[in-house]
Amino acid sequence: MITLQPVFVLAIIFGFIYAIVYIIVRKKERMALLEKEVDASIWLAPSRPSIQGVRFGLLFIGVAIGILLGATLVETTSLNEEAAYFSMIFLFGGIGLVITHFIERKEMGKEK
């Protein structure tokens, strides 16, 4: 059985690096705005927490279904474990994000 622990550790490490760089860049941008005395209302864009929650929810549901179907493929076919798990995770995670895109587009149409 394949262990996915190194993959998760690398994902977490790269996630932290991305977050740190993002925070540093955003702070520098805000400081530049303050120095130029520009209105900072551009940072106060209307937030949509319900859509964000739907996006992550559908992504995680897709990943969970992908893991389950990957395990089913490994047990029922002679498919390679890595190929079964990763293909199903990416397939159903992507399907979840595509569904979220259509939900967001529908919501944007209602607002206009």
Buried (B, 14 or more C-beta within 10 A) or exposed (E): EEEBEEEEEEEEEEEEEEEEEEEEEEEEEEEEBEEEEEEEEEEEEEEEEEBEEBBEEBBEBBBBBBBEBBBEBBEEEEBEEEEBBBBBBEBBBEBBBEBBEEBBEEEEEEEE
